[in-house]
Amino acid sequence: MFSFLTSAAPAYHNLPPAQFAAGIRQAGAVLLDVRRPDEFAQGHLPGAVNLEVTAPDFGRRVATLDKAKPTYVYCRSGARSANAAGQLTTAGFAQVSNLLGGVLDWPEPLTTK
């Protein structure tokens, strides 16, 4: 018997800003900013929770979130959030979406509140 190995597609969705914006408006959606706290303080999407993906306790902190809720992640350019999205799907989150281009491509104003 032969075994064929295929590379699995990411279990999360990469969304352009317009689709990401529509998704975060749905009831129950969780919005995660995975940048450093100093980056978050300079401006973030309204309603975002800051959980730094490079922090040693990232895995423990995301484990406290509801894995059944749609979860949207972003960073500055999309690289760190893609990493975080992969970790979230591995941890059992059912619906994970990553913002393509990060806040650099976000068309709306960021907030510092």
N, CA, C and O atoms as a printed pandas DataFrame, in Angstrom:
     atom_number atom_name residue_name chain_id  residue_number  x_coord  y_coord  z_coord
0              1         N          MET        A               1    0.830   -1.193    0.000
1              2        CA          MET        A               1    0.000    0.000    0.000
2              3         C          MET        A               1    0.867    1.246    0.000
3              4         O          MET        A               1    1.918    1.309    0.637
4              5         N          PHE        A               2    0.391    2.217   -0.728
5              6        CA          PHE        A               2    1.096    3.484   -0.795
6              7         C          PHE        A               2    0.405    4.511    0.093
7              8         O          PHE        A               2   -0.818    4.517    0.236
8              9         N          SER        A               3    1.200    5.357    0.669
9             10        CA          SER        A               3    0.664    6.436    1.491
10            11         C          SER        A               3    1.014    7.755    0.817
11            12         O          SER        A               3    2.174    7.999    0.485
12            13         N          PHE        A               4    0.047    8.576    0.623
13            14        CA          PHE        A               4    0.284    9.878    0.018
14            15         C          PHE        A               4    0.167   10.954    1.087
15            16         O          PHE        A               4   -0.848   11.070    1.773
16            17         N          LEU        A               5    1.221   11.726    1.207
17            18        CA          LEU        A               5    1.206   12.825    2.170
18            19         C          LEU        A               5    0.788   14.094    1.446
19            20         O          LEU        A               5    1.320   14.426    0.387
20            21         N          THR        A               6   -0.144   14.776    2.015
21            22        CA          THR        A               6   -0.558   16.052    1.449
22            23         C          THR        A               6   -0.373   17.131    2.500
23            24         O          THR        A               6   -0.524   16.895    3.698
24            25         N          SER        A               7   -0.048   18.299    2.029
25            26        CA          SER        A               7    0.078   19.389    2.993
26            27         C          SER        A               7   -1.320   19.937    3.261
27            28         O          SER        A               7   -2.048   20.309    2.341
28            29         N          ALA        A               8   -1.664   19.975    4.506
29            30        CA          ALA        A               8   -3.001   20.446    4.888
30            31         C          ALA        A               8   -3.066   21.959    4.783
31            32         O          ALA        A               8   -2.110   22.659    5.114
32            33         N          ALA        A               9   -4.175   22.440    4.332
33            34        CA          ALA        A               9   -4.403   23.883    4.290
34            35         C          ALA        A               9   -4.582   24.375    5.719
35            36         O          ALA        A               9   -4.984   23.600    6.588
36            37         N          PRO        A              10   -4.292   25.647    5.981
37            38        CA          PRO        A              10   -4.487   26.134    7.348
38            39         C          PRO        A              10   -5.937   25.962    7.777
39            40         O          PRO        A              10   -6.857   26.103    6.971
40            41         N          ALA        A              11   -6.125   25.663    9.035
41            42        CA          ALA        A              11   -7.477   25.455    9.559
42            43         C          ALA        A              11   -8.129   26.784    9.935
43            44         O          ALA        A              11   -9.197   26.803   10.548
44            45         N          TYR        A              12   -7.497   27.873    9.576
45            46        CA          TYR        A              12   -8.065   29.195    9.811
46            47         C          TYR        A              12   -8.239   29.888    8.463
47            48         O          TYR        A              12   -7.718   29.430    7.446
48            49         N          HIS        A              13   -8.971   30.987    8.467
49            50        CA          HIS        A              13   -9.240   31.727    7.232
50            51         C          HIS        A              13   -8.446   33.023    7.226
51            52         O          HIS        A              13   -8.415   33.745    8.223
52            53         N          ASN        A              14   -7.808   33.313    6.109
53            54        CA          ASN        A              14   -7.172   34.611    5.900
54            55         C          ASN        A              14   -8.191   35.502    5.209
55            56         O          ASN        A              14   -8.658   35.196    4.112
56            57         N          LEU        A              15   -8.532   36.609    5.863
57            58        CA          LEU        A              15   -9.576   37.485    5.326
58            59         C          LEU        A              15   -9.031   38.868    4.994
59            60         O          LEU        A              15   -8.232   39.421    5.750
60            61         N          PRO        A              16   -9.464   39.430    3.861
61            62        CA          PRO        A              16   -9.127   40.822    3.576
62            63         C          PRO        A              16   -9.899   41.728    4.539
63            64         O          PRO        A              16  -10.877   41.291    5.145
64            65         N          PRO        A              17   -9.469   42.985    4.684
65            66        CA          PRO        A              17  -10.099   43.867    5.671
66            67         C          PRO        A              17  -11.624   43.949    5.612
67            68         O          PRO        A              17  -12.262   43.949    6.665
68            69         N          ALA        A              18  -12.229   44.018    4.439
69            70        CA          ALA        A              18  -13.692   44.154    4.359
70            71         C          ALA        A              18  -14.400   42.932    4.951
71            72         O          ALA        A              18  -15.379   43.086    5.681
72            73         N          GLN        A              19  -13.926   41.735    4.650
73            74        CA          GLN        A              19  -14.547   40.524    5.200
74            75         C          GLN        A              19  -14.270   40.414    6.699
75            76         O          GLN        A              19  -15.137   39.992    7.464
76            77         N          PHE        A              20  -13.063   40.792    7.116
77            78        CA          PHE        A              20  -12.702   40.762    8.534
78            79         C          PHE        A              20  -13.625   41.711    9.308
79            80         O          PHE        A              20  -14.127   41.361   10.376
80            81         N          ALA        A              21  -13.845   42.915    8.761
81            82        CA          ALA        A              21  -14.714   43.908    9.411
82            83         C          ALA        A              21  -16.125   43.370    9.571
83            84         O          ALA        A              21  -16.752   43.563   10.613
84            85         N          ALA        A              22  -16.625   42.701    8.550
85            86        CA          ALA        A              22  -17.973   42.124    8.640
86            87         C          ALA        A              22  -18.019   41.040    9.711
87            88         O          ALA        A              22  -18.998   40.936   10.450
88            89         N          GLY        A              23  -16.981   40.247    9.795
89            90        CA          GLY        A              23  -16.944   39.162   10.771
90            91         C          GLY        A              23  -16.909   39.636   12.202
91            92         O          GLY        A              23  -17.580   39.064   13.061
92            93         N          ILE        A              24  -16.136   40.676   12.475
93            94        CA          ILE        A              24  -16.021   41.129   13.870
94            95         C          ILE        A              24  -17.285   41.824   14.353
95            96         O          ILE        A              24  -17.442   42.057   15.552
96            97         N          ARG        A              25  -18.187   42.159   13.437
97            98        CA          ARG        A              25  -19.452   42.777   13.836
98            99         C          ARG        A              25  -20.501   41.750   14.251
99           100         O          ARG        A              25  -21.538   42.126   14.799
100          101         N          GLN        A              26  -20.257   40.464   14.003
101          102        CA          GLN        A              26  -21.254   39.456   14.372
102          103         C          GLN        A              26  -21.292   39.262   15.890
103          104         O          GLN        A              26  -20.274   39.387   16.570
104          105         N          ALA        A              27  -22.457   38.962   16.393
105          106        CA          ALA        A              27  -22.646   38.774   17.837
106          107         C          ALA        A              27  -21.759   37.636   18.333
107          108         O          ALA        A              27  -21.704   36.571   17.718
108          109         N          GLY        A              28  -21.071   37.863   19.441
109          110        CA          GLY        A              28  -20.265   36.837   20.073
110          111         C          GLY        A              28  -18.852   36.706   19.544
111          112         O          GLY        A              28  -18.074   35.910   20.069
112          113         N          ALA        A              29  -18.497   37.470   18.514
113          114        CA          ALA        A              29  -17.148   37.385   17.948
114          115         C          ALA        A              29  -16.116   37.886   18.959
115          116         O          ALA        A              29  -16.359   38.848   19.688
116          117         N          VAL        A              30  -14.970   37.223   18.989
117          118        CA          VAL        A              30  -13.859   37.610   19.857
118          119         C          VAL        A              30  -12.770   38.204   18.959
119          120         O          VAL        A              30  -12.384   37.600   17.958
120          121         N          LEU        A              31  -12.283   39.385   19.324
121          122        CA          LEU        A              31  -11.264   40.080   18.544
122          123         C          LEU        A              31   -9.969   40.140   19.342
123          124         O          LEU        A              31   -9.917   40.742   20.414
124          125         N          LEU        A              32   -8.916   39.507   18.806
125          126        CA          LEU        A              32   -7.633   39.458   19.500
126          127         C          LEU        A              32   -6.564   40.234   18.740
127          128         O          LEU        A              32   -6.329   39.996   17.555
128          129         N          ASP        A              33   -5.930   41.154   19.431
129          130        CA          ASP        A              33   -4.758   41.860   18.920
130          131         C          ASP        A              33   -3.568   41.147   19.539
131          132         O          ASP        A              33   -3.413   41.141   20.760
132          133         N          VAL        A              34   -2.715   40.538   18.695
133          134        CA          VAL        A              34   -1.625   39.717   19.229
134          135         C          VAL        A              34   -0.276   40.445   19.198
135          136         O          VAL        A              34    0.781   39.818   19.278
136          137         N          ARG        A              35   -0.328   41.772   19.080
137          138        CA          ARG        A              35    0.906   42.572   19.119
138          139         C          ARG        A              35    1.358   42.799   20.560
139          140         O          ARG        A              35    0.676   42.418   21.512
140          141         N          ARG        A              36    2.522   43.427   20.693
141          142        CA          ARG        A              36    3.033   43.789   22.017
142          143         C          ARG        A              36    2.132   44.843   22.653
143          144         O          ARG        A              36    1.486   45.612   21.943
144          145         N          PRO        A              37    2.082   44.886   23.997
145          146        CA          PRO        A              37    1.242   45.889   24.675
146          147         C          PRO        A              37    1.548   47.327   24.266
147          148         O          PRO        A              37    0.631   48.145   24.191
148          149         N          ASP        A              38    2.807   47.658   24.002
149          150        CA          ASP        A              38    3.129   49.032   23.602
150          151         C          ASP        A              38    2.549   49.343   22.215
151          152         O          ASP        A              38    2.127   50.473   21.969
152          153         N          GLU        A              39    2.524   48.367   21.317
153          154        CA          GLU        A              39    1.910   48.566   20.002
154          155         C          GLU        A              39    0.399   48.739   20.148
155          156         O          GLU        A              39   -0.203   49.607   19.516
156          157         N          PHE        A              40   -0.196   47.906   20.987
157          158        CA          PHE        A              40   -1.637   47.970   21.244
158          159         C          PHE        A              40   -2.017   49.345   21.769
159          160         O          PHE        A              40   -3.025   49.912   21.346
160          161         N          ALA        A              41   -1.222   49.890   22.687
161          162        CA          ALA        A              41   -1.507   51.186   23.298
162          163         C          ALA        A              41   -1.455   52.326   22.280
163          164         O          ALA        A              41   -2.111   53.352   22.464
164          165         N          GLN        A              42   -0.684   52.152   21.215
165          166        CA          GLN        A              42   -0.567   53.201   20.195
166          167         C          GLN        A              42   -1.787   53.247   19.277
167          168         O          GLN        A              42   -1.991   54.230   18.565
168          169         N          GLY        A              43   -2.596   52.192   19.291
169          170        CA          GLY        A              43   -3.807   52.162   18.485
170          171         C          GLY        A              43   -4.186   50.751   18.122
171          172         O          GLY        A              43   -3.345   49.958   17.699
172          173         N          HIS        A              44   -5.473   50.434   18.292
173          174        CA          HIS        A              44   -5.975   49.087   18.023
174          175         C          HIS        A              44   -7.404   49.163   17.514
175          176         O          HIS        A              44   -8.031   50.221   17.550
176          177         N          LEU        A              45   -7.913   48.034   17.040
177          178        CA          LEU        A              45   -9.299   47.979   16.588
178          179         C          LEU        A              45  -10.211   48.060   17.806
179          180         O          LEU        A              45   -9.913   47.448   18.832
180          181         N          PRO        A              46  -11.314   48.797   17.718
181          182        CA          PRO        A              46  -12.243   48.918   18.847
182          183         C          PRO        A              46  -12.747   47.547   19.307
183          184         O          PRO        A              46  -13.152   46.715   18.494
184          185         N          GLY        A              47  -12.715   47.332   20.609
185          186        CA          GLY        A              47  -13.212   46.085   21.189
186          187         C          GLY        A              47  -12.196   44.967   21.253
187          188         O          GLY        A              47  -12.519   43.869   21.708
188          189         N          ALA        A              48  -10.974   45.218   20.808
189          190        CA          ALA        A              48   -9.952   44.170   20.792
190          191         C          ALA        A              48   -9.400   43.883   22.184
191          192         O          ALA        A              48   -9.316   44.769   23.034
192          193         N          VAL        A              49   -9.029   42.629   22.395
193          194        CA          VAL        A              49   -8.339   42.174   23.600
194          195         C          VAL        A              49   -6.887   41.947   23.198
195          196         O          VAL        A              49   -6.617   41.340   22.161
196          197         N          ASN        A              50   -5.961   42.424   24.002
197          198        CA          ASN        A              50   -4.536   42.280   23.685
198          199         C          ASN        A              50   -3.953   41.047   24.367
199          200         O          ASN        A              50   -3.868   40.986   25.593
200          201         N          LEU        A              51   -3.553   40.069   23.563
201          202        CA          LEU        A              51   -2.857   38.868   24.042
202          203         C          LEU        A              51   -1.627   38.690   23.158
203          204         O          LEU        A              51   -1.732   38.184   22.041
204          205         N          GLU        A              52   -0.484   39.096   23.644
205          206        CA          GLU        A              52    0.745   39.068   22.849
206          207         C          GLU        A              52    1.149   37.638   22.503
207          208         O          GLU        A              52    1.377   36.818   23.393
208          209         N          VAL        A              53    1.236   37.343   21.212
209          210        CA          VAL        A              53    1.527   35.975   20.763
210          211         C          VAL        A              53    2.927   35.517   21.150
211          212         O          VAL        A              53    3.153   34.317   21.304
212          213         N          THR        A              54    3.874   36.443   21.312
213          214        CA          THR        A              54    5.240   36.052   21.671
214          215         C          THR        A              54    5.459   35.964   23.181
215          216         O          THR        A              54    6.555   35.618   23.623
216          217         N          ALA        A              55    4.442   36.270   23.972
217          218        CA          ALA        A              55    4.563   36.182   25.436
218          219         C          ALA        A              55    4.600   34.709   25.857
219          220         O          ALA        A              55    3.918   33.880   25.255
220          221         N          PRO        A              56    5.383   34.379   26.878
221          222        CA          PRO        A              56    5.480   32.983   27.316
222          223         C          PRO        A              56    4.158   32.383   27.795
223          224         O          PRO        A              56    3.985   31.165   27.766
224          225         N          ASP        A              57    3.226   33.228   28.235
225          226        CA          ASP        A              57    1.954   32.717   28.752
226          227         C          ASP        A              57    0.824   32.781   27.718
227          228         O          ASP        A              57   -0.343   32.640   28.083
228          229         N          PHE        A              58    1.148   32.992   26.436
229          230        CA          PHE        A              58    0.111   33.111   25.410
230          231         C          PHE        A              58   -0.815   31.889   25.402
231          232         O          PHE        A              58   -2.036   32.045   25.402
232          233         N          GLY        A              59   -0.260   30.705   25.397
233          234        CA          GLY        A              59   -1.066   29.479   25.366
234          235         C          GLY        A              59   -1.996   29.365   26.556
235          236         O          GLY        A              59   -3.152   28.970   26.410
236          237         N          ARG        A              60   -1.498   29.708   27.730
237          238        CA          ARG        A              60   -2.319   29.645   28.945
238          239         C          ARG        A              60   -3.441   30.679   28.894
239          240         O          ARG        A              60   -4.566   30.403   29.308
240          241         N          ARG        A              61   -3.131   31.856   28.390
241          242        CA          ARG        A              61   -4.132   32.925   28.345
242          243         C          ARG        A              61   -5.234   32.638   27.326
243          244         O          ARG        A              61   -6.406   32.891   27.603
244          245         N          VAL        A              62   -4.879   32.115   26.157
245          246        CA          VAL        A              62   -5.926   31.817   25.180
246          247         C          VAL        A              62   -6.771   30.628   25.607
247          248         O          VAL        A              62   -7.911   30.489   25.164
248          249         N          ALA        A              63   -6.231   29.775   26.454
249          250        CA          ALA        A              63   -6.996   28.618   26.939
250          251         C          ALA        A              63   -8.201   29.045   27.770
251          252         O          ALA        A              63   -9.121   28.253   27.974
252          253         N          THR        A              64   -8.206   30.290   28.254
253          254        CA          THR        A              64   -9.336   30.789   29.052
254          255         C          THR        A              64  -10.473   31.299   28.174
255          256         O          THR        A              64  -11.554   31.600   28.680
256          257         N          LEU        A              65  -10.245   31.401   26.864
257          258        CA          LEU        A              65  -11.258   31.921   25.943
258          259         C          LEU        A              65  -12.209   30.807   25.501
259          260         O          LEU        A              65  -11.878   29.625   25.591
260          261         N          ASP        A              66  -13.381   31.193   25.028
261          262        CA          ASP        A              66  -14.383   30.249   24.548
262          263         C          ASP        A              66  -14.009   29.782   23.143
263          264         O          ASP        A              66  -14.039   30.564   22.193
264          265         N          LYS        A              67  -13.658   28.506   23.017
265          266        CA          LYS        A              67  -13.209   27.949   21.740
266          267         C          LYS        A              67  -14.318   27.842   20.708
267          268         O          LYS        A              67  -14.038   27.669   19.522
268          269         N          ALA        A              68  -15.564   27.942   21.132
269          270        CA          ALA        A              68  -16.693   27.817   20.209
270          271         C          ALA        A              68  -17.040   29.146   19.527
271          272         O          ALA        A              68  -17.727   29.156   18.506
272          273         N          LYS        A              69  -16.570   30.261   20.085
273          274        CA          LYS        A              69  -16.897   31.572   19.505
274          275         C          LYS        A              69  -15.991   31.870   18.315
275          276         O          LYS        A              69  -14.823   31.483   18.304
276          277         N          PRO        A              70  -16.538   32.565   17.304
277          278        CA          PRO        A              70  -15.689   32.978   16.186
278          279         C          PRO        A              70  -14.595   33.909   16.709
279          280         O          PRO        A              70  -14.879   34.883   17.406
280          281         N          THR        A              71  -13.358   33.606   16.370
281          282        CA          THR        A              71  -12.221   34.360   16.887
282          283         C          THR        A              71  -11.462   34.991   15.731
283          284         O          THR        A              71  -11.087   34.311   14.775
284          285         N          TYR        A              72  -11.240   36.287   15.825
285          286        CA          TYR        A              72  -10.580   37.069   14.791
286          287         C          TYR        A              72   -9.282   37.613   15.359
287          288         O          TYR        A              72   -9.287   38.252   16.412
288          289         N          VAL        A              73   -8.167   37.369   14.676
289          290        CA          VAL        A              73   -6.860   37.793   15.167
290          291         C          VAL        A              73   -6.187   38.723   14.169
291          292         O          VAL        A              73   -6.352   38.585   12.957
292          293         N          TYR        A              74   -5.426   39.672   14.701
293          294        CA          TYR        A              74   -4.674   40.573   13.841
294          295         C          TYR        A              74   -3.425   41.057   14.553
295          296         O          TYR        A              74   -3.300   40.958   15.774
296          297         N          CYS        A              75   -2.498   41.589   13.751
297          298        CA          CYS        A              75   -1.272   42.194   14.270
298          299         C          CYS        A              75   -0.937   43.386   13.366
299          300         O          CYS        A              75   -1.834   43.976   12.763
300          301         N          ARG        A              76    0.325   43.734   13.272
301          302        CA          ARG        A              76    0.713   44.879   12.455
302          303         C          ARG        A              76    0.598   44.569   10.962
303          304         O          ARG        A              76    0.008   45.344   10.209
304          305         N          SER        A              77    1.166   43.424   10.529
305          306        CA          SER        A              77    1.214   43.125    9.097
306          307         C          SER        A              77    0.555   41.806    8.703
307          308         O          SER        A              77    0.365   41.544    7.515
308          309         N          GLY        A              78    0.207   40.976    9.676
309          310        CA          GLY        A              78   -0.436   39.699    9.390
310          311         C          GLY        A              78    0.418   38.481    9.678
311          312         O          GLY        A              78   -0.097   37.363    9.665
312          313         N          ALA        A              79    1.711   38.658    9.937
313          314        CA          ALA        A              79    2.603   37.520   10.178
314          315         C          ALA        A              79    2.415   36.923   11.575
315          316         O          ALA        A              79    2.223   35.715   11.713
316          317         N          ARG        A              80    2.468   37.758   12.601
317          318        CA          ARG        A              80    2.291   37.242   13.969
318          319         C          ARG        A              80    0.889   36.703   14.173
319          320         O          ARG        A              80    0.698   35.715   14.883
320          321         N          SER        A              81   -0.103   37.350   13.551
321          322        CA          SER        A              81   -1.473   36.867   13.721
322          323         C          SER        A              81   -1.682   35.538   12.993
323          324         O          SER        A              81   -2.486   34.721   13.442
324          325         N          ALA        A              82   -0.982   35.301   11.888
325          326        CA          ALA        A              82   -1.062   33.995   11.222
326          327         C          ALA        A              82   -0.488   32.920   12.140
327          328         O          ALA        A              82   -1.028   31.817   12.226
328          329         N          ASN        A              83    0.598   33.242   12.820
329          330        CA          ASN        A              83    1.193   32.329   13.805
330          331         C          ASN        A              83    0.187   32.054   14.920
331          332         O          ASN        A              83   -0.029   30.902   15.297
332          333         N          ALA        A              84   -0.425   33.111   15.443
333          334        CA          ALA        A              84   -1.414   32.959   16.519
334          335         C          ALA        A              84   -2.619   32.159   16.046
335          336         O          ALA        A              84   -3.127   31.313   16.781
336          337         N          ALA        A              85   -3.081   32.420   14.823
337          338        CA          ALA        A              85   -4.234   31.695   14.275
338          339         C          ALA        A              85   -3.931   30.200   14.201
339          340         O          ALA        A              85   -4.792   29.373   14.503
340          341         N          GLY        A              86   -2.725   29.860   13.806
341          342        CA          GLY        A              86   -2.321   28.458   13.774
342          343         C          GLY        A              86   -2.336   27.836   15.155
343          344         O          GLY        A              86   -2.795   26.707   15.327
344          345         N          GLN        A              87   -1.838   28.564   16.137
345          346        CA          GLN        A              87   -1.841   28.067   17.513
346          347         C          GLN        A              87   -3.268   27.881   18.035
347          348         O          GLN        A              87   -3.560   26.909   18.731
348          349         N          LEU        A              88   -4.148   28.818   17.695
349          350        CA          LEU        A              88   -5.531   28.729   18.148
350          351         C          LEU        A              88   -6.229   27.508   17.548
351          352         O          LEU        A              88   -6.948   26.800   18.252
352          353         N          THR        A              89   -6.025   27.259   16.264
353          354        CA          THR        A              89   -6.667   26.103   15.646
354          355         C          THR        A              89   -6.115   24.806   16.227
355          356         O          THR        A              89   -6.862   23.850   16.434
356          357         N          THR        A              90   -4.820   24.770   16.489
357          358        CA          THR        A              90   -4.210   23.596   17.121
358          359         C          THR        A              90   -4.781   23.373   18.515
359          360         O          THR        A              90   -4.915   22.236   18.966
360          361         N          ALA        A              91   -5.120   24.475   19.196
361          362        CA          ALA        A              91   -5.679   24.390   20.548
362          363         C          ALA        A              91   -7.162   24.036   20.551
363          364         O          ALA        A              91   -7.756   23.875   21.617
364          365         N          GLY        A              92   -7.771   23.912   19.363
365          366        CA          GLY        A              92   -9.157   23.477   19.300
366          367         C          GLY        A              92  -10.196   24.552   19.045
367          368         O          GLY        A              92  -11.393   24.293   19.163
368          369         N          PHE        A              93   -9.754   25.768   18.695
369          370        CA          PHE        A              93  -10.719   26.822   18.374
370          371         C          PHE        A              93  -11.377   26.472   17.042
371          372         O          PHE        A              93  -10.700   26.135   16.070
372          373         N          ALA        A              94  -12.701   26.556   17.013
373          374        CA          ALA        A              94  -13.464   26.084   15.856
374          375         C          ALA        A              94  -13.438   27.045   14.670
375          376         O          ALA        A              94  -13.334   26.606   13.524
376          377         N          GLN        A              95  -13.531   28.333   14.927
377          378        CA          GLN        A              95  -13.627   29.330   13.851
378          379         C          GLN        A              95  -12.609   30.433   14.082
379          380         O          GLN        A              95  -12.824   31.317   14.912
380          381         N          VAL        A              96  -11.505   30.385   13.353
381          382        CA          VAL        A              96  -10.440   31.374   13.516
382          383         C          VAL        A              96  -10.196   32.075   12.175
383          384         O          VAL        A              96  -10.092   31.430   11.132
384          385         N          SER        A              97  -10.109   33.403   12.227
385          386        CA          SER        A              97   -9.834   34.190   11.027
386          387         C          SER        A              97   -8.698   35.161   11.307
387          388         O          SER        A              97   -8.603   35.741   12.389
388          389         N          ASN        A              98   -7.837   35.324   10.304
389          390        CA          ASN        A              98   -6.666   36.183   10.383
390          391         C          ASN        A              98   -6.845   37.363    9.426
391          392         O          ASN        A              98   -7.285   37.184    8.291
392          393         N          LEU        A              99   -6.506   38.564    9.887
393          394        CA          LEU        A              99   -6.597   39.765    9.057
394          395         C          LEU        A              99   -5.384   39.858    8.140
395          396         O          LEU        A              99   -4.264   40.076    8.603
396          397         N          LEU        A             100   -5.607   39.692    6.837
397          398        CA          LEU        A             100   -4.529   39.838    5.859
398          399         C          LEU        A             100   -4.030   41.282    5.857
399          400         O          LEU        A             100   -4.828   42.216    5.785
400          401         N          GLY        A             101   -2.736   41.461    5.934
401          402        CA          GLY        A             101   -2.155   42.803    5.906
402          403         C          GLY        A             101   -2.147   43.519    7.236
403          404         O          GLY        A             101   -1.559   44.594    7.352
404          405         N          GLY        A             102   -2.794   42.942    8.255
405          406        CA          GLY        A             102   -2.805   43.536    9.589
406          407         C          GLY        A             102   -3.329   44.961    9.611
407          408         O          GLY        A             102   -4.028   45.391    8.694
408          409         N          VAL        A             103   -2.985   45.688   10.663
409          410        CA          VAL        A             103   -3.485   47.065   10.799
410          411         C          VAL        A             103   -2.882   47.983    9.737
411          412         O          VAL        A             103   -3.410   49.068    9.490
412          413         N          LEU        A             104   -1.787   47.564    9.109
413          414        CA          LEU        A             104   -1.224   48.377    8.026
414          415         C          LEU        A             104   -2.219   48.526    6.876
415          416         O          LEU        A             104   -2.231   49.550    6.193
416          417         N          ASP        A             105   -3.052   47.511    6.661
417          418        CA          ASP        A             105   -4.037   47.544    5.581
418          419         C          ASP        A             105   -5.452   47.856    6.068
419          420         O          ASP        A             105   -6.390   47.860    5.271
420          421         N          TRP        A             106   -5.618   48.117    7.366
421          422        CA          TRP        A             106   -6.942   48.387    7.930
422          423         C          TRP        A             106   -7.370   49.785    7.506
423          424         O          TRP        A             106   -6.642   50.746    7.754
424          425         N          PRO        A             107   -8.544   49.925    6.868
425          426        CA          PRO        A             107   -8.951   51.211    6.327
426          427         C          PRO        A             107   -9.600   52.181    7.333
427          428         O          PRO        A             107   -9.757   53.367    7.040
428          429         N          GLU        A             108   -9.970   51.678    8.498
429          430        CA          GLU        A             108  -10.689   52.513    9.465
430          431         C          GLU        A             108   -9.723   53.025   10.540
431          432         O          GLU        A             108   -8.654   52.448   10.737
432          433         N          PRO        A             109  -10.098   54.111   11.235
433          434        CA          PRO        A             109   -9.229   54.632   12.292
434          435         C          PRO        A             109   -9.096   53.632   13.449
435          436         O          PRO        A             109  -10.030   52.894   13.763
436          437         N          LEU        A             110   -7.937   53.630   14.061
437          438        CA          LEU        A             110   -7.702   52.807   15.251
438          439         C          LEU        A             110   -8.062   53.641   16.468
439          440         O          LEU        A             110   -8.157   54.866   16.392
440          441         N          THR        A             111   -8.261   52.964   17.590
441          442        CA          THR        A             111   -8.609   53.654   18.827
442          443         C          THR        A             111   -7.514   53.421   19.865
443          444         O          THR        A             111   -6.782   52.435   19.780
444          445         N          THR        A             112   -7.397   54.312   20.837
445          446        CA          THR        A             112   -6.471   54.121   21.941
446          447         C          THR        A             112   -7.230   53.912   23.243
447          448         O          THR        A             112   -6.627   53.874   24.316
448          449         N          LYS        A             113   -8.565   53.773   23.153
449          450        CA          LYS        A             113   -9.397   53.589   24.342
450          451         C          LYS        A             113   -9.589   52.130   24.625
451          452         O          LYS        A             113  -10.264   51.773   25.591
